[in-house]
Amino acid sequence: MADAQITLAYSRNVGIVAIATGEQYEVAQTALVKAGFHRGEAGVYRLPSEPADTAHIAMAGLIRSAEAHRMVVTTSSRRFIGDAARDIAGLLPGRWDTKVEIYSHPVWQQDLVPWLWDSGELAQVVHNEQIPYAATLTDAALGTTLLLVEHPGSQLGYLLGAFAPELFGEGHGDPHAPSSIVLPPFPGRAARAITERYLPAYDHAVHVRRTAAVTEALDLIRAQYDTWTALRISRHDSATTPLAVDALGAATADFLDCAWREFPTVLDHAPAVLDRCRPATTPSPQDARVLDDLTTALLEASDTRSSDVHLSRTEHHQQTWRAIEFWLAHADVFLRQARAASPRARSACPSRRHPSPCHRHVPLPAADLRRPSPC
């Protein structure tokens, strides 16, 4: 990529738009302003549509400036990516907001790498190719954010993948991540591919990832529980009646503290998994009663976590132990039903409104390459 590059595209709502990129992107931005372009949302520059000869004058000035400063000016063969994202979003099930993102300096796109939740081509492209701009599509109600980029090597197509849901943290390298897909340039066909292929695969991946998170947390608690049990047996005759929770001493208190550090993962992910379980349609319909009790145990533990009332260590143990113990006892039922469950299809009613911009937090790059404020 040139040290300073300007990409021109056409937007049906705005007209001619320009995006400045490269290590010397600020030089390109200055050239755009001098040529009469106005900085807009997300760092996209637009050319006023009136008077009629404005475009000719601006473009002539821009070419002269580019030659003087050794900038490269290219005209995109595609429509403006913001238009493409809005057209696709309007045909998807649910309510989606769109936003254009500009990665003017070549290193900025690396901010995406930790958060991109993809096991396909998109992750490789973002890591290895130059992606000067992209668009996000966000269904805030379901916590889904998709990333749309122009497919390198194709004059028209797009690549679409997703960021990891917020509760998952970073998504890079996650073996449960879905695979990105190639989209055609036509909004209807692209939206159909997302609705019929990508979103079901994404929702299934979320379900599997949540199930794995709950299982891992319970396995860690189980290991701690087994260690505590072995310690207790070593101190008491095996025929001795088990002691009450509040009388098992410091070892028990330490175990319960450790168990509670892991159990919030169950609280965060298990409800969504349980909501998708349909035991009546499985070979084990009798699990329905246990799933109800698991849900009740979660509610009780959640109330303790969210309570504003200060609890002593002993009181906290008393209120959380029942939920932890019940989940340990019935982890196999949860896992059996979770594996049999399938995420429900998203609403088939698309939103026809014009999406509004949304914000997604991305860590800023190093201070010497920090992006200027769009304001």
N, C-alpha and C positions, 0 to 999 in steps of 0.2 A: 504494500500500500504506500502511496505517496505520502510525504510528510504533511501535506495539506491537500485535502480532496473535498470536492463539493458534488453531491449527488442531487440531481434535479428529478422531480416526479410531478405528476399531475393529480390533484385532488378535486373531485367533483364539487365539493362544498367550498373549497378555499381557492382553487386555481393552482398556479405554479407554486410548489413548495421546494425547499432546499434543506439539505442536511450536511453539516460540516463535520469532517472526520480527519483522522491522522494525528501524528504526534504534534504537529503544528496547527491543530484545528482552530486555534484562536485567530490565526492569520486568515483562515478561510471565513470565519465568522465576521471578522472586520471587513473583509471584501464584500460579503453579502450585505452588510449594513450600508456600506458606501454605495452599493449598486441600487439601493432602495428597498431591500427586503426588510421585513419587520419580524423580530423574534416573537414566536408564539409559544404555545404550550409545549412543554417537554423539550424545548430547545429546537423546535422545528421552525424554520424561517419561511415566511410566506411573502408573496409578491402581490401588492394591491392590484385589483383588477381594473381600476379606473385611474386616470383616463386611458383611452384605448391604446395609445402608443407607449404607455408606461413599460410594458413588457419588453418591447423592442429596445428601448433606451437602456433599461436595466440589464438586459442580457448582453448588450454590446459593452457596457461598462464592466460587467462581470468578466467577460472574456479578456478584456484588456488587462484587468487586475490579475487574472489568473496567469496570463503570459508574463507579466512583470514579476510576479512572486513565485513562478514555477509551480503553480497549483494545477491539479487535474480536475476538470469539470466533465462529468458524465451525465448522461440522461438515462434514467431507468426505463427499461422496457416494460415494467410492471406499473400498475396503478399504485398510488400511495398506500403503504401498508396499513395506515390508520383506517382508510376506507375499507380495505379488505377485511380487517378485524371486525369493524362495526357491522358489515354486511353479514359475515358469518355468525356473529354473536346474536343478531336479530332473528336467526333461524334455529338457534339451539333451544332445547327444552330448559325452562327456567328463566331467570333474569341475570343477564351477564353484563358487566361493565368492561369497557375497554380502555386501554392506555397505551400510547406510544412511548417507547423507551429508546433513548439515543446513547450509544456508547462511543462518544466522539474520540476519546483516546483509545488506542488499541488495547491497553491493559484493562480498561473498565469492564469489558465483557467477562473477564475472569471472576468478577463479583458473582456472576450467575452460577459458576461451577459448583460451589458447595450446596446450593439450594435446589439445583436441578435434579428432579426425581425421574430418571430416565435410564433405561437399559438398552436403548437403540441408537439410531444414527444421530439424533439431535445432540446428545451428550458429547459425541465425538466431534461433531461440527463446531459446537460452542468452544470446545477445548482446543481444537486444532485449526479452525478456519477463522477468518476475520468476519465478524458479524457487527456491522456499524450501527444497526438499528433493529428493533423488533417490536412486537405488540403483545400485550398481555390481555387475556380474557378471564374475568373473575366472576364466579358465582359465589358471592359473599355468604349467602344463606347456607351453602353446603361446604364452604371453605375450600373451594377448588380454584386454582389459578393455573391457566394454560399459557404456554409461550408459543407464539407464532413467529417464525422467521422465514425469510426467502430461502428456498432450497438452492444451495450452491451448485453450480453446474447446470441448473435448469433456468430457462428464460421466463418461466411462468409459475411453476409449482411452489409449494410451501412445505415446511416441516412443522409439525406440531407435537409438543410434549407438555410436561407439567412440572410445577414446582412441588416439593414435598408439602403435605398439609402441615400447618403450624405446629401441631402437637408432636410431630415426628422430628422436628428440628432439621438438621441438615440431611439431604437426601442422597448426596453423592456416594456412589458405591453400594447403595442398598440393594441386596439381591431380590427384594420384593418389588422393585420399581417396575412400572409398566414400560412398554416400548413405544417410542414415538412413531408417528405415521407420516407418510407423504400425502399432501393434499393437492387436489387439482385447483386451478385458478378460478373455478366457477363457484360462487358462494353456496348455491343450493347443493351441489354435489359434495363440496367440502363439509358443509354442515351435516349432511347425511352420513358421511364417513365418520365424523366425530361422534355423532349420536349413536350410530349403529355399531361402530367398531371401537373407537377409542374410549369413550366414557364408560361403557360396560367393562372394558379391560382395566381402566383406571379404578373404578369403584371396587372391582374384585381385588385389585392389588391393595387398596386401602383396607379392605376387610381382612385379607390375609395378613397384612402388616400389623393391624390392630390385634388380631388373634395371637400372632407371634409375640407381640409386646406383653400381652397379658400372661401368656404361657411362660415366657422367660422370667417375668417378675415372680410368678408363683413357684417356679422351679428354684429360684434363689431363696425365697422364703422357706420352701420345703427343705432345702439343704441346711438352712439355719435351724429349722425346727428339728431335723434329725439330730443335729449336733447337740441341741439343747436336751432332747429326749435321752440321748445316750449319757449325757452328763447327769441328768436327773436319776436315771436308773443306776448309775454307778454310785450314787450317794444314798440311794434308798433301796430297800429290798424290793424285788420285782413284784411281790404280792401286796405291797403297801398301797392303800387307796390313794389315788392321785390327789395332790393338794389343790386348794383353791388358787385361782390365778394370782390373787393379791397376797399369797403366802408362800410363794415359791422362791422368794429371795432375789438377790441381785442378779443372778444368772438369767432368771426369767425376765426381769425388767430389761436387761440388756438385749435379750432376744427380741422382746416386743418392740423395743426402740428400733432395732435393725429391720424387723418385719415391716414396721410402719414406714420406714424410708423407702421400701420397695412397693408397698401397697397402693400409693397414689397412682402408679402406672395402671393398676387394675381399675381404679376409680375413673381415670381419664379415658380408657379405651374400651373397657368391657361393656358399658351401656349401649354403645353403638353396635357392638357385635350381638348382644342379646336381642336388640331390637330387630335384627334380621333373622333370628332363629325361629323356625316353624316346626317344633317337635311333632306336631300332629301329622306332618307329611313325611316323617322319617320312620325307620324301623323301630324307633324307641320313643313312642308317643308319651310313655310314662315319665319322661324327663321333664315334661311341662311343669310339674309341681316343683321340682328341684330348681328349674330356671326362675320360677317366681320367687322362691326363697333366696336365691342368689341375688336377684334384683333388690329384694327387701334388705338384705345384708348390705348391699352397696349404698342404699339410701341412708341407712343408719350411720355408716361410716362417713358418708359425704356430709351429713348433718354435723358430725363431730368435727370434720375438717373445716367446714365453713362457719362454725359457731363462733360468735364474738365472746362467749363466756370463757374466761381463763380456767383451764383445768389443771389440776395437779398431775404429776406423772402417773400416780396410781389410778386416778380417775380416768385419765386418757387411756390407759391400758385396759381398764374395765370396759370402756365403751367401744373400743376398737377390736378387742380380742375375739369377740363372737364372730364378727364379719370375717376376720382373717382365718379363723379356725374353720368356719363353714366353707369358705372358698377352697381351702386346702383339702377338705374332705371330699369336695365335689368337683374338683378341677377336671376330672376325667369326663364328667357329664358335660361341662361347659365346652371342652375341646371337641367332644363327639358332635355336639349340636352345631358348634361354630364351623366345623369342617363340612357339615351337611348343608349349611345355610348358603344362600345366594343373595347378593345385594339386589334390592328392587330396582326396576328401571326408573329412570328419572322421568318427571312429568313430561308428557308429550306436547304440552301447550307452549309454543315459543313466545317469547316476549317481543313485541314489535316496536317497543319504545326506543328512542335514541339513547344508547348507553352513555353514562357520565363517567368522567375519569375516576379512577380509584388509586389508592396508594399502597404500594408494597414495599416494605423495608428491605433494603439491600445494603450491606455494610459498605462504607465508603472506602475507596482505595487509599494508598499511602498518601501522606500529606503533600508531597511534592507533585502528585498527580491528581490532587483532589478536584472534583468537578465544581465549576462555578455554579452559584445559585441561579435557578431559572428565573428568579424574580428580577 
